Amino acid sequence: MPKWKELKRFCERDGWELYKDTDHYFYRKRDEDGNIRRTKVSKGSGEIHRAMWQSILKKQLQVTQEYFNSKI
């Protein structure tokens, strides 16, 4: 499973906008059709738990594991 820092790196490399920096990093990305995807990245250093990671990929990032891996 990826670590939180790898999710942050993905967002930075894939063109996501950091729009809030508090106890977490908050990123968003506008699709060509106008939809806005959002994700929240912990400032912790640990791994993301499997169930949470699957949810982040599917519901927030809306990318495949392979696409994610190609950006980190």
N, C-alpha and C positions, 0 to 999 in steps of 0.2 A: 504494500500500500504506500502511496506517496506521503510525503511529509508536507506540513503546512507551507514551508518555504518553497517547495516545488510548485504548489498551487499558486503562490504569489508570483513566482518566476513565469509560470504559464501565462497568467493574466498580463504581465508586463510585456512578454514577447508576442502575445496574440492581439495586442492593441486594445486591451481593456483600459478604461479610464478609472483612476483612483479618485473617488469623489468624496470620501470621508476617511479620516485616520484618527480613530479613537483607541479603545482597547482592542479593536479589530481593524483590519483593512477592509474597506467596502469598495468593490469594483462594479462597473457597469459597462455594457457594450451594446450599441445600437446596431441592429441588423439592417440590411438594405431595405427590407419591407417595413421598417419603422418600429419593430418590436424591440424592447429593451430587456436584455438579460442582466441579472444581478447576482453577485455572489459575495459572501463574507468570508474573510480569511483570518484565522486566528494568528495572533502573534506568538503563539507557543511554538516549540521546536519539535514536538512529537509527530508520530504518524497519525494519519486520519483513519479512524476505524472503518472497517469494510462496509458496513451498512450505510454509514454516513457518506462515504466516498461514492458509492453507487448512486445515492440520491443527488449528490452534488453534480456528478457527471450528467445524469439524465435530466434533472429538473432545472439546475442553475446554469451550468456551462453549455448543456445541450450539444455535446461532442462525444465522439467515441474515445475509448481508451487509447487507441492507436494514434488518433489526432493529438490527444493530450501529450502522449509520449514523444511525438515528433517536435513539440515546442519546448520541452524542458531540456 
